[in-house]
Amino acid sequence: GAVTISYTISSGCVTTAPIVIDALPSAYNVSGGGGYCTGTPGVHVGISFSNSGVNYRLYNGSSLVGTLSGSNSGLDFGFQSAPGTYTAVGIDATTGCTNNMTGSVNVSVNSLPSVYTVSGGGNYCPGGSGAHVNLSGSELSVNYQLYVGGVATGSAVAGTGAALDLGLQTATGAYTVIATNPSTGCSAPMSGSATVGLNPTPTVYNVTGGGGYCSGGSGVNISLDGSDLSVSYQLALA
């Protein structure tokens, strides 16, 4: 409001002079913050609004981490990765008056899921049930998604705190696993891969020979009109 002060100088004259009270910078909300995953840039911290002619300082605890000039819009101090409690102060560039912004935000680091080894795989015969893909360990509250050739296959499997059998797999290719903590959103690829392949079936050849033979004779020849190396052939009586 309008305030005056009366004072007397040594000559005995009395006069008045106005006292001006400068307004504090408006207080706006500190925004952003939260948890971020290890290996990522961090999280944004800002102010919901700002005024031109006011400089805004961002603090982590008592440490100054950034200064921005007001723009008559929200401010973003960028990614912040140092854990702690962030606050902000507005300073009027003309009057020097300061005011704390409203509230604070916390920044914290969320760890990635532990890394375990993918194993199993192998070849199976056409018509078979496939080959198992396994993970050497798992964490509770972490989900494990199996991928073949970079494409998700099946549903994610919840960790048990022990090794996991991710089931029989029939699609041929290289299998990998990505673990995700649903509460933090942090993900990590598991170590290694397992390859599932399909064994070729032996080439089909014709059984030949046979026929009748006389009692007391030595029998008749039964033959196969071809064969493959590294393949064994078992004669069976139908």
C-alpha positions in Angstrom: 0.0 0.0 0.0 1.0 3.7 0.2 3.2 4.3 3.1 4.9 7.6 4.1 7.5 8.4 6.8 7.9 11.8 8.5 11.4 12.9 9.5 13.0 16.1 10.8 16.4 17.3 9.5 18.8 19.4 11.6 17.3 22.7 10.3 14.1 21.9 12.0 12.2 21.5 8.7 9.8 18.6 8.6 8.9 16.8 5.4 7.7 13.4 4.2 9.0 10.8 1.8 7.2 7.7 0.3 8.3 4.2 1.2 7.8 1.7 -1.7 7.4 -2.0 -0.9 8.5 -4.1 -3.8 6.4 -7.2 -4.5 8.0 -10.6 -4.2 8.2 -12.8 -7.2 5.1 -15.0 -7.6 5.4 -18.5 -6.3 4.9 -21.3 -8.8 5.0 -25.0 -8.4 8.3 -27.0 -8.8 7.4 -29.9 -11.1 8.9 -33.1 -12.6 11.3 -35.3 -10.7 10.8 -39.0 -9.8 12.8 -42.1 -10.3 14.9 -43.0 -13.4 16.7 -46.1 -14.5 20.4 -46.6 -14.3 22.1 -45.7 -17.6 19.4 -43.1 -18.6 19.9 -39.3 -18.6 17.7 -38.7 -15.5 14.4 -36.9 -15.1 13.2 -33.4 -16.0 12.8 -30.8 -13.2 11.0 -27.5 -13.9 8.6 -24.8 -12.7 5.0 -24.7 -13.7 5.2 -21.0 -14.8 7.6 -18.1 -14.7 7.6 -14.3 -15.2 9.9 -12.2 -17.4 12.3 -10.1 -15.4 12.7 -12.8 -12.7 15.6 -15.3 -12.6 14.9 -18.7 -11.2 17.5 -20.8 -9.4 17.2 -24.6 -9.0 18.8 -26.2 -6.0 19.5 -29.8 -5.0 19.6 -29.5 -1.3 21.8 -26.5 -0.8 23.7 -26.9 -4.1 22.8 -24.6 -7.0 22.4 -26.7 -10.1 20.9 -24.3 -12.6 19.6 -20.8 -13.4 17.0 -19.8 -16.0 15.4 -16.5 -16.9 11.6 -16.2 -16.7 9.7 -16.4 -19.9 6.0 -15.9 -19.0 5.6 -19.7 -19.4 6.8 -22.9 -17.7 10.5 -23.6 -17.3 12.4 -26.8 -17.8 15.8 -27.1 -16.1 16.5 -30.2 -18.2 17.5 -33.7 -17.1 18.6 -34.0 -13.5 20.5 -37.2 -12.5 21.9 -36.4 -9.0 19.6 -38.0 -6.4 18.1 -35.5 -3.8 15.4 -33.0 -3.1 15.0 -30.2 -5.6 13.7 -26.7 -4.8 13.6 -23.4 -6.7 13.9 -19.7 -5.8 12.8 -16.7 -7.9 14.9 -13.5 -7.8 13.5 -10.2 -9.3 16.3 -8.9 -11.5 15.3 -5.3 -10.8 14.6 -5.2 -7.1 16.6 -8.2 -5.9 13.6 -9.5 -4.0 13.5 -13.3 -3.7 10.7 -15.8 -3.1 10.8 -19.6 -2.7 8.8 -21.5 -5.3 6.1 -23.9 -4.0 6.9 -27.4 -3.0 9.8 -29.6 -4.1 10.5 -32.8 -6.1 12.7 -35.8 -5.4 15.0 -37.5 -7.9 16.1 -41.1 -7.3 17.9 -43.8 -9.3 16.2 -47.1 -9.9 18.5 -50.1 -10.4 18.2 -52.4 -13.4 17.1 -56.0 -13.1 20.0 -58.4 -12.4 21.5 -60.2 -15.4 21.2 -63.9 -15.7 22.2 -66.3 -18.5 20.0 -67.7 -21.3 20.6 -71.4 -22.0 19.0 -74.4 -23.6 17.9 -74.5 -27.2 19.2 -77.1 -29.7 17.8 -79.0 -32.6 14.6 -81.1 -32.7 13.0 -83.4 -35.3 10.0 -82.4 -37.4 6.9 -83.3 -35.6 8.6 -83.1 -32.2 7.7 -80.8 -29.3 10.6 -78.4 -29.7 13.5 -77.5 -27.4 13.5 -75.9 -23.9 14.9 -72.4 -23.4 16.0 -71.6 -19.8 17.3 -68.7 -17.7 19.9 -69.4 -15.0 18.1 -67.2 -12.4 15.3 -64.7 -11.8 14.1 -62.1 -9.4 10.8 -61.7 -7.6 8.6 -58.8 -9.0 10.5 -58.9 -12.3 8.9 -60.2 -15.6 10.9 -62.0 -18.2 10.0 -61.8 -21.9 11.3 -64.2 -24.4 12.2 -63.0 -27.9 13.0 -64.9 -31.1 14.8 -63.0 -33.8 14.0 -59.8 -31.9 10.3 -60.4 -31.8 8.4 -61.2 -28.6 7.0 -64.7 -28.4 4.5 -65.9 -25.7 3.6 -64.1 -22.5 6.1 -62.7 -20.0 7.0 -65.0 -17.2 7.1 -63.7 -13.6 10.4 -64.3 -11.7 10.4 -66.8 -8.9 13.8 -66.1 -7.3 15.2 -69.2 -9.0 16.1 -70.5 -12.4 13.3 -70.4 -15.0 12.2 -72.8 -17.7 10.7 -70.7 -20.4 9.1 -73.7 -22.0 9.4 -75.7 -25.2 10.0 -73.6 -28.3 9.4 -74.7 -31.9 10.2 -71.6 -33.9 13.7 -71.8 -35.3 16.1 -68.9 -34.5 18.1 -67.2 -31.8 16.2 -66.7 -28.5 17.0 -63.8 -26.1 15.3 -62.6 -22.9 14.6 -59.1 -21.6 13.8 -58.5 -17.9 11.5 -55.7 -16.8 10.6 -54.4 -13.4 6.9 -53.3 -13.7 7.1 -51.1 -10.7 10.0 -49.0 -12.0 9.8 -49.6 -15.8 13.5 -50.5 -15.8 14.6 -53.2 -18.3 17.7 -55.1 -19.0 18.7 -57.7 -21.6 19.8 -61.0 -20.2 23.2 -62.5 -21.1 23.7 -64.7 -24.1 21.1 -66.5 -26.3 19.9 -70.0 -27.2 19.4 -71.2 -30.7 16.6 -73.6 -31.7 16.9 -75.5 -35.0 15.1 -78.2 -36.9 16.8 -81.4 -37.8 16.3 -82.5 -41.4 14.5 -85.8 -41.9 16.4 -88.6 -43.6 15.8 -88.9 -47.4 13.1 -91.4 -48.3 14.3 -94.4 -50.4 12.4 -97.4 -51.6 12.5 -100.8 -49.9 12.9 -103.5 -52.6 13.2 -107.3 -52.8 11.3 -109.7 -50.7 9.1 -112.4 -52.2 8.5 -116.1 -51.6 11.1 -118.7 -50.9 11.0 -122.5 -50.6 10.9 -124.2 -47.2 14.4 -125.0 -46.1 15.8 -122.2 -48.3 17.9 -119.3 -47.0 15.2 -116.6 -47.5 15.1 -113.6 -49.9 17.0 -110.4 -50.0 15.4 -107.1 -48.8 17.2 -104.0 -50.0 17.0 -100.2 -49.9 17.7 -98.4 -53.2 19.7 -95.6 -51.6 21.1 -94.4 -48.3 22.7 -91.3 -46.7 26.0 -91.0 -44.9 25.7 -90.7 -41.1 22.2 -92.2 -41.2 21.4 -95.6 -39.7 18.7 -97.8 -41.2 16.8 -100.3 -39.1 14.8 -103.1 -40.8 11.5 -103.8 -39.1 8.8 -106.4 -39.6 5.5 -104.6 -40.3 
